[in-house]
Amino acid sequence: MSRLAINPTELKDAREIGYNHAIIDEGTFYMAGQVAMDADSSVVGDDIETQARKAYDNVGVLLETVGKSFDDVAKVTTHIVDPAEHYYDGYKSVYWETFEEPYPCHTVLGHEQLANEEYLVEIEVEVPFTTDDIESLEPDGSIIREV
């Protein structure tokens, strides 16, 4: 089973700054936390709801690239600046728009600040992959690369 790096063109070119958006290795999907950043490195929104929606949009791009959807997500890890203020006031409504029963496992971690002081939320998901899932992916040398 090969190791695959995933870097959709709709997202910032992560390789320019030393990482990949996702790696699939030995049937496990690892992803970098997604924030409210567009492909031009601009922060999208200054409120938690707008930023959460953009972060989930970015997660959706990654999932679609590998033939998965939010229905396939087993676990969500959310990093939120000041969760006492932002979790129920903005973030949770976007979460409800994104997921339906059966809900994934969900861990929320509170932070004073994320990597950029403008970011209010960062989201990671875990998705199981079967051998058939991985074999269905077609590395193109750019968006999906064997590494």
N, C-alpha and C positions, 0 to 999 in steps of 0.2 A: 504494500500500500504506500503510495507516494505522499509526500507532504506538499500541500498546496498553499500558496499565498494569494489572498483575495484583495484587490484594490480597484473598485469600480471607478470609472471615469467621472461619475456624478459627484464623487466625494473628493476632497482635497487630496492631492498626491502625497500620501503619507511617507512614501519612500524618500521624498525630498528632505524630510526631517527625521529620518532614521527608524521608521517602523512600518508595519503593514496593518491595514484595517482589520484583517482577519487571517487566521491560519487554520487549516484543517490538517490534523496530524493524528494518525492511528484512530480515526473515527471520532475524534473530539474537535468541536468547533470552538476556537478561542477567538475572542474579538477585543480590539481596543475599545475603550470607552468612547461612546459617541456623544458629542456635544452639539450645541446650536451653531455650527460652523458650516458655511457654504463652501463650494469648490474654490472660491477665491480667497479663502481664509478670513472672511468677514464673519463677525458674530451676528447672529440673527436674533433680534428681539432683546428687550431689556427687562422682560417680565418672565416669571416662571412658566406660565402657560405657553407662551410663544416659544420659549427655549425648549421646553419639554416636547412640544409638537415637532420642532425641527430635529431634535435629537432622535425621536422615534422615527421620523421620516428617514434619517440617515441609517438607522438600524434596518428599516424596511428595505432600503436599497441594497444593503449587504445580504439580507435574507433572500431577496429576489434574485440576486446575482448567483446564489448557490442553490436555487430551486426550492427555497423554503418560504414559509410565511409566519406571521405572528402566531398562527394556530399551532405551529411546531415548537414554539419556545417552551422550554421546561423550567427555566429560572431567569429572573430579572434581578440585577443588582443596580440600585439607583443611588447615586451620590448626590446629595442636595445640600446647598448652602442654606443654613438656617431652616432646618426642616420644620421646626415648630411653627414658623410663619408660612413656609412654602408648600409643605406636603399636602395639606387639605385645601389650601387657598391657591389653586391653580394646577399643581402637578397631578393630583388624584383624578381630576376630571379628564385629563388627557390619557391617563392610564386606563380609565373606564372606556374611553373611545377606542383604545388600541386592543384591549383583550376582552374576551368573553369566557364564560364558564366552559370547560374547566380552566380555571386561572392557573398561570404558572406560579411556582414558588417565587417569593418576592422579598428581597432584603433591601432595606433603606438605611443608608448610612449618612449621618449628618457631618458637615464640615464647616469650618470657618471660611475657607476659600478653596477653590479648585485651581487648576494649573494657570488659568488666566482669570484675573480678578473680575472680568465681565461675565464669566460662566456661572450660572446658577444651578445647573444640573448636568450630570454625566451618567450615561446609561450603558450597561453591558447586558448581553443575554447569552444564555447557554442553550444549545440546540443539539440533540443527538443526531448522529449520522450513521446510517448503515453502510455496509460495503457497497450495496447497490446504489445508494445515494452518491457516494464518492465516485463510483465508476461512471455514473451518468454525467458527471462534470467533464467538460472538454477544455483542458488548458489551452489558452490562446497565446501564451507567452507574455501577456500584458495584464489583463484584468484578472485572469486566473493563471497563475504560474506554478510550475513544478519547481520546488526549491530543495 
